[in-house]
Amino acid sequence: MSTLIQQLLNGIALGCIYGLIALGYSFIYNAIGLVNLAQGSFVMVGAFIYGVTLTNTMKLPFFASFFVLAVAMAIFGVICEMIFYRPLKDAHIRTILVGLVALEMLVGNVAMMVWGPYPRGTSGPFGHGLLRIGGVSISYQNVFIITVTILLLIVQAIFFRKTTLGKVMRAVAQDRDTARLMGIESDFIISATFAYSSILGGIAGLMVAPLFAIETGLASIGFKGFGACVIGAFSNILGAFAGGILLGVSEIMGASYVSSVYKDSIVYLLIIAFLLFRPQGLFGKKKEHGGL
């Protein structure tokens, strides 16, 4: 029983990472009606900035690294929006999607030029320590991941319900044309949405950096976040996050009780099953509408 609880907690921690990536997809989808195919690259860049530049090279303390990473990722997100989305916003959807694919390829190649082609490693703020409660052991890194994710969800809920910028972002997500007629500068809000999604990707990168090798291939973790949105629903913010939790738990349980060789196969079979039998996701409607 203790092993089951332990693996469940590990799955929830991994699901929190997938959930944060899914939130990035969902926010941009609600703002512009498109899937940001480069979201995985935001995670990869965040892992490189935090793990290699700020921690290994500059030796900054964790909280300073967290703050610098958030600012850097916000700037990175705005730059990506201004160069790869804004000039194409009135183009055909296929053109925009090709532009986002080009963004992902460009970011991967630039990362290889800046940080090199070889995998890097880094340590988390709590090292490799374990928290033991009874017969259950969970790493402090996983406790940190779950705790930070819960705090982010609380801050996010307060931001979108209590602040002016948050309410404006929700208005643009619900109906961009009407928001523009009401005097809301939608370009600024879309830039803010890209910045926020980039920060979420960077924080996810910060969380995975101590767990996986830091390399350009880390961008492929974005597919798991995409799958979380498929399971939960792109148009439902909390649904997308819940999809990430389900995906993470399924992956860990599959690796523990079936085979670690087939853990990715189990995840992708789950995604395919939702596409076949419930394409709108757990929390979506038959006909998707944007909205926060």
NUKE-334093 format. One line per 4 residues: their letters; for each residue x negated, y, z of C-alpha. Coordinates in pm, whole numbers. Example, Ala and Ser with C-alpha at 12.3 -4.5 7.8 and 13.67 -1.06 7.14 Angstrom:
REM NUKE-334093
as> -1230 -450 780  -1367 -106 714
END
This chain:
REM NUKE-334093
mstl> 0 0 0  -285 238 84  -436 172 -260  -105 259 -426
iqql> -79 587 -232  -440 671 -311  -395 612 -684  -68 807 -678
lngi> -249 1109 -527  -526 1077 -786  -260 1067 -1057  -91 1378 -919
algc> -426 1562 -915  -494 1466 -1277  -135 1556 -1362  -185 1902 -1211
iygl> -466 1961 -1462  -249 1842 -1750  34 2053 -1611  -174 2373 -1613
ialg> -273 2307 -1974  94 2243 -2056  190 2575 -1895  -49 2749 -2134
ysfi> 118 2582 -2431  465 2659 -2296  403 3028 -2225  276 3098 -2575
ynai> 551 2885 -2731  814 3089 -2549  648 3418 -2645  588 3361 -3018
glvn> 778 3041 -3099  461 2853 -3198  235 2596 -3037  -115 2729 -2968
laqg> -320 2448 -3120  -637 2598 -2972  -527 2566 -2606  -767 2275 -2551
sfvm> -1054 2501 -2656  -959 2744 -2378  -1010 2458 -2130  -1345 2370 -2284
vgaf> -1468 2731 -2277  -1355 2766 -1914  -1549 2453 -1818  -1865 2582 -1989
iygv> -1841 2931 -1839  -1776 2804 -1486  -1989 2490 -1480  -2290 2585 -1691
tltn> -2314 2966 -1686  -2174 3077 -1351  -2255 2776 -1131  -2563 2604 -1277
tmkl> -2741 2907 -1426  -2633 3213 -1226  -2577 3021 -897  -2277 3234 -805
pffa> -2067 3130 -504  -1737 2964 -588  -1498 3253 -522  -1714 3494 -723
sffv> -1727 3240 -1006  -1348 3200 -992  -1292 3575 -1024  -1546 3622 -1304
lava> -1403 3322 -1489  -1048 3463 -1469  -1158 3802 -1607  -1369 3644 -1882
maif> -1089 3410 -1990  -835 3695 -1996  -1063 3895 -2228  -1123 3584 -2439
gvic> -749 3523 -2474  -679 3882 -2581  -959 3870 -2840  -822 3544 -2982
emif> -473 3693 -3007  -593 4012 -3175  -808 3832 -3433  -623 3507 -3504
yrpl> -255 3576 -3433  -169 3947 -3462  -285 3991 -3826  -83 3681 -3921
kdah> 229 3729 -3707  450 3809 -4008  300 3535 -4226  450 3193 -4290
irti> 439 2955 -3994  199 2723 -4178  -46 3009 -4226  -41 3092 -3855
lvgl> -92 2728 -3757  -387 2700 -3994  -530 3013 -3833  -498 2856 -3486
vale> -666 2537 -3609  -947 2753 -3749  -973 2921 -3408  -1020 2585 -3237
mlvg> -1290 2480 -3485  -1468 2814 -3455  -1465 2809 -3074  -1604 2456 -3069
nvam> -1892 2545 -3301  -1973 2870 -3120  -1973 2682 -2787  -2221 2434 -2934
mvwg> -2445 2719 -3047  -2429 2897 -2709  -2449 2605 -2466  -2604 2336 -2684
pypr> -2477 2001 -2814  -2567 1793 -2509  -2324 1710 -2226  -2372 1902 -1902
gtsg> -2262 1835 -1548  -2184 2046 -1244  -2061 2004 -888  -1735 2119 -736
pfgh> -1707 2354 -438  -1671 2054 -203  -1927 1818 -356  -1833 1449 -352
gllr> -1682 1438 -4  -1378 1226 75  -1081 1303 298  -972 990 484
iggv> -626 963 639  -560 617 773  -650 376 496  -612 637 222
sisy> -913 819 77  -889 1114 -158  -1171 1336 -278  -1183 1694 -159
qnvf> -1194 1794 -527  -852 1636 -584  -716 1802 -269  -851 2130 -403
iitv> -687 2073 -743  -345 2000 -592  -366 2290 -345  -477 2549 -602
till> -209 2433 -846  66 2473 -584  -62 2822 -498  -72 2916 -867
livq> 288 2804 -914  398 3012 -615  208 3322 -735  346 3269 -1085
aiff> 704 3248 -959  662 3570 -757  495 3745 -1053  769 3664 -1303
rktt> 1056 3744 -1067  930 4042 -868  692 4243 -1088  780 4471 -1379
lgkv> 524 4312 -1612  653 3966 -1528  1013 4065 -1602  907 4226 -1929
mrav> 719 3912 -2031  1032 3708 -1961  1241 3949 -2169  1005 3922 -2468
aqdr> 1004 3543 -2436  1385 3531 -2439  1435 3763 -2737  1140 3948 -2885
dtar> 1342 4153 -3136  1591 4276 -2877  1307 4358 -2639  1145 4570 -2910
lmgi> 1473 4755 -2968  1486 4826 -2593  1150 5001 -2617  927 4716 -2497
esdf> 592 4697 -2675  599 4331 -2774  240 4327 -2909  106 4423 -2567
iisa> 319 4159 -2396  210 3889 -2640  -153 3987 -2573  -83 3958 -2200
tfay> 73 3615 -2258  -236 3496 -2447  -453 3634 -2167  -250 3450 -1902
ssil> -249 3125 -2101  -624 3159 -2145  -668 3207 -1769  -463 2891 -1705
ggia> -684 2705 -1951  -995 2841 -1781  -873 2731 -1438  -800 2386 -1578
glmv> -1156 2385 -1714  -1287 2483 -1372  -1102 2186 -1222  -1221 1928 -1475
aplf> -1583 2050 -1491  -1694 1850 -1183  -1497 1543 -1296  -1599 1504 -1661
aiet> -1903 1578 -1876  -1894 1937 -1999  -1913 1921 -2378  -1729 2048 -2681
glas> -1530 1723 -2694  -1361 1832 -2371  -1125 2036 -2589  -948 1708 -2674
igfk> -793 1718 -2325  -558 1972 -2479  -373 1683 -2645  -272 1558 -2300
gfga> -130 1901 -2218  53 1896 -2550  192 1555 -2459  307 1692 -2124
cvig> 510 1955 -2310  659 1686 -2532  769 1495 -2221  893 1794 -2021
afsn> 1006 2035 -2298  815 2319 -2460  1087 2571 -2380  1102 2489 -2007
ilga> 803 2615 -1807  848 2394 -1501  955 2105 -1723  624 2120 -1906
fagg> 439 2111 -1574  650 1816 -1455  558 1639 -1778  193 1685 -1687
illg> 245 1522 -1347  425 1226 -1506  149 1190 -1764  -130 1202 -1504
vsei> 38 948 -1275  106 717 -1571  -257 735 -1682  -402 657 -1339
mgas> -150 382 -1265  -211 227 -1606  -587 233 -1551  -550 81 -1203
yvss> -289 -187 -1260  -314 -265 -1633  -661 -183 -1767  -879 125 -1782
vykd> -950 32 -2145  -585 96 -2235  -514 400 -2018  -511 642 -2314
sivy> -301 398 -2516  -44 388 -2236  -27 768 -2228  16 802 -2603
llii> 277 524 -2612  470 721 -2349  450 1036 -2563  563 846 -2873
afll> 854 696 -2679  974 1044 -2584  938 1165 -2943  1151 873 -3060
frpq> 1419 855 -2793  1426 1201 -2630  1248 1448 -2859  1383 1749 -2667
glfg> 1201 1633 -2352  1330 1566 -2003  1435 1926 -1938  1510 2043 -2291
kkke> 1834 2076 -2480  1926 1923 -2813  1848 2251 -2985  1542 2424 -2839
hggl> 1554 2798 -2765  1265 3010 -2644  1289 3152 -2295  1128 3165 -1955
END
